[in-house]
């Protein structure tokens, strides 16, 4: 995008915000459910294409048979880190949002995202190469 060799880009807010603010990228819309606090005048794609939503997220996983006590400890410590005001502020400055939760909630997110994108893939007829 920055060199003019790509015409459109769906990227993370964290990776794009600085370039947008510097005028190096022209933002057309965000893909989340709600407008970004960092770019409140920028519409969402869903405002034009009802029901559209595509968010970028990260999470921490562990092998399937990891003992529950270890998973609980990791979850507790990660959530404590996510509550750090400096981390929240820095991520907000980059256009991101921290979401703490339980392993079960994260599993539900993964299942919902898998189901959503499986429908898109099937509808579009996308096949592995």
Phi and psi in degrees as a GROMACS rama.xvg file:
@    title "Ramachandran Plot"
@    xaxis  label "Phi"
@    yaxis  label "Psi"
@TYPE xy
-67.3981  -25.3545  UNK-2
-94.8626  -2.24467  UNK-3
83.0702  10.8304  UNK-4
-91.9084  -11.092  UNK-5
-124.317  136.552  UNK-6
-90.9889  -29.4161  UNK-7
-142.534  149.213  UNK-8
-146.733  129.757  UNK-9
-107.84  99.3772  UNK-10
-125.2  174.251  UNK-11
-75.1718  151.135  UNK-12
-60.7513  -40.964  UNK-13
-59.5093  -35.824  UNK-14
-85.3654  -11.7241  UNK-15
-113.376  -27.4794  UNK-16
-55.367  -46.1996  UNK-17
-60.4113  -42.5845  UNK-18
-67.6575  -34.5854  UNK-19
-65.6276  -47.4377  UNK-20
-63.678  -31.5969  UNK-21
-82.6579  -4.96463  UNK-22
80.8597  12.6226  UNK-23
-84.1727  -24.2603  UNK-24
-125.218  143.497  UNK-25
-105.057  112.277  UNK-26
-79.5237  133.816  UNK-27
-100.886  -37.6895  UNK-28
-170.216  162.293  UNK-29
-100.92  159.545  UNK-30
-103.442  -0.844309  UNK-31
-78.2235  178.933  UNK-32
-70.5635  -37.7694  UNK-33
-119.229  159.153  UNK-34
-63.9816  152.913  UNK-35
-76.8825  138.098  UNK-36
-63.7157  -28.2034  UNK-37
-78.5972  -24.9812  UNK-38
-134.257  67.1307  UNK-39
-64.3186  -21.153  UNK-40
-85.5157  -7.64588  UNK-41
-84.022  121.474  UNK-42
-71.8395  167.435  UNK-43
-94.0217  156.365  UNK-44
-60.0028  -36.0093  UNK-45
-60.3302  -20.5795  UNK-46
-71.8605  -19.9716  UNK-47
-108.62  -32.8634  UNK-48
-124.513  90.8841  UNK-49
-53.0106  133.603  UNK-50
89.4909  -8.40715  UNK-51
-73.1732  133.562  UNK-52
-158.958  128.986  UNK-53
-147.916  112.741  UNK-54
-114.851  153.265  UNK-55
-98.9801  127.178  UNK-56
-140.477  157.566  UNK-57
-129.456  155.018  UNK-58
-155.843  173.47  UNK-59
-114.359  129.793  UNK-60
-118.847  165.775  UNK-61
-135.925  157.947  UNK-62
-55.3639  151.126  UNK-63
-51.3254  -42.5353  UNK-64
-95.5825  20.5337  UNK-65
-64.579  131.45  UNK-66
-56.3079  141.651  UNK-67
-55.2107  -37.2999  UNK-68
-62.115  -37.2954  UNK-69
-71.9807  -42.9768  UNK-70
-59.9843  -44.6091  UNK-71
-62.9981  -41.2635  UNK-72
-63.8308  -47.7192  UNK-73
-58.9341  -44.3972  UNK-74
-62.2342  -44.9386  UNK-75
-61.7201  -45.0877  UNK-76
-70.8073  -38.6065  UNK-77
-65.2461  -44.8222  UNK-78
-62.5212  -36.5406  UNK-79
-63.0291  -42.5542  UNK-80
-63.8608  -39.6733  UNK-81
-66.8032  -20.9065  UNK-82
-82.2919  -7.86368  UNK-83
-62.704  122.066  UNK-84
-60.426  -33.9315  UNK-85
-66.5866  -41.4981  UNK-86
-65.6034  -43.3515  UNK-87
-59.8522  -45.6017  UNK-88
-63.4712  -46.2104  UNK-89
-63.1843  -44.3185  UNK-90
-66.6438  -38.6719  UNK-91
-61.8138  -38.7915  UNK-92
-61.1259  -28.5558  UNK-93
-91.7279  1.78121  UNK-94
89.8013  11.9134  UNK-95
-101.809  170.075  UNK-96
-133.944  134.269  UNK-97
-91.4265  133.553  UNK-98
-129.121  112.925  UNK-99
-89.56  159.46  UNK-100
-176.924  -168.786  UNK-101
-99.626  162.26  UNK-102
-57.8747  -36.8289  UNK-103
-64.9522  -41.2645  UNK-104
-64.7875  -38.6665  UNK-105
-66.5371  -39.9132  UNK-106
-60.6358  -39.1849  UNK-107
-65.3325  -39.9994  UNK-108
-61.5393  -46.6878  UNK-109
-61.4705  -42.896  UNK-110
-64.0815  -43.9281  UNK-111
-64.9841  -43.345  UNK-112
-64.7462  -40.1941  UNK-113
-62.24  -45.0491  UNK-114
-64.4673  -44.808  UNK-115
-59.3413  -50.4117  UNK-116
-74.9311  -25.9538  UNK-117
-63.4383  -39.8157  UNK-118
-64.0714  -41.9331  UNK-119
-62.8878  -45.432  UNK-120
-61.8687  -44.6602  UNK-121
-65.1449  -47.489  UNK-122
-59.2762  -41.3976  UNK-123
-79.8678  -9.09388  UNK-124
69.353  28.7224  UNK-125
-73.9538  130.751  UNK-126
-122.546  146.47  UNK-127
-65.3543  149.309  UNK-128
